[in-house]
Amino acid sequence: MRKLKDFIGEVPNVAITSDIHYAIILACKTVFPNSFHGFCCRHLMMNCGMQSERYKVLYWSTCKAYTKQEFDRLMSDIQIVRPDAHHKLVEDGIKKWSRAKCLANRYNYMTSNSAELVNALTKEVRKIPITALMDWYRDLLRKWYYERREKHKDSQDEELTPWASAKIRYKMLKSSNWIVNGVVRWQLSGLPCGHVCAITRVKALTNVNNLAKPWFLNSTIKATYEGIVYPIKDIPTWQTPNDLQVVLPHVMGNKLPSRPKNKDRIRSQREGPILTRCGKCGAMGHNRTTCNVPLPSVQEANHEVYQQGMYELQHISNNMEDMYHLQHENTPTDFIYEQNPESSNMAMFGNFSQCLTPNNFLK
């Protein structure tokens, strides 16, 4: 991180978004003490176990809430349904991941997906030697810079980028019948929200692009990619000092007989493992392929079916007896004398109980 500071210098209003790792937290406090360090909401969701479809919508609505009143209401809902997750969210620091209670401007970046996308690109090449990996990174950056320079070279500097212009057009159409109750989203995201578009429509202003922040202009994106990444020259043309220490490569012995390491991403420090449930025995921690629980015998299985059938029969019998007594209380005596319950309902129970005898199951 010191190399990054040597390259960009002391930039005001810097925002850093990363996962919850103690080494990154310490480095940000040491190298960039005046910057804002926020936590990635995606990693925080995995750490709190809120990735299921049942809690995911509630979690992201809480993270992306714009007002403190809405945030407090959603946090109360999380405390009701998941008290353990609520405790972790409060312990990690609400100001580090909440949009509504953030102390600085995090430029509407709630995750570290930009870095994760680069990691995903290196999934197949991260095992190559470090020199070849650096050449691959250089070629990738050179391609990205060239494509973006060519894409925006003819655009007007004072206009917004196509992405920002499309966002504002969508908000203008969406806010055609809105009632204005605040402009908090405009202050946090940098783009005019639907309420600002509604106000400008009342004021007879047709263009709200000039109300966007400067970092959405074409001039900003042009300045971002104006640098040229030059290719590395051939090795014989390198100028190397004569007093460099020769470092020999590590001696690689015979490969140990073990399962090779997968190429998945490295989990966050506080991210717990994903537990699997066995489809055969129902226990946690293994699957049906590695399950060593013996299957029940035919007699044990039939006995379990018999016990379940007798339990259901008793439950039905109790319900029918309650219905009979209720009918006995509300029906005249002469009608009860003519209706014999043993010849109707009780006879049905007797026939059903004969079908559930152990001899029928244990043949």
Secondary structure, 3 states (H helix, E strand, C coil): CHHHHHHHCCCCCCEEEECCCHHHHHHHHHHCCCCEEEECHHHHHHHHCCCCHHHHHHHHHHHCCCCHHHHHHHHHHHHHHCHHHHHHHHHHCHHHCCCCCCCCCCCCCCCCHHHHHHHHHCCCCCCCCHHHHHHHHHHHHHHHHHHHHHHHCCCCCCCECHHHHHHHHHHHHHCCCCCCCCCHHHHHHCCCCHHHHHHHHHCCCCCCHHHCCHHHEHHHHHHHCCCCCCCCCCHHHCCCCCCCCCCCCCCCCCCCCCCCCCCCCCCCCCCCCCCCECCCCCCECCCCCCCCCCCCCHHHHHHHHHHHHHHHHHHHHHHHHHHHHHHHHHCCHHHHHHCCHHHCHHHHHHHHHHHCCHHHHCC
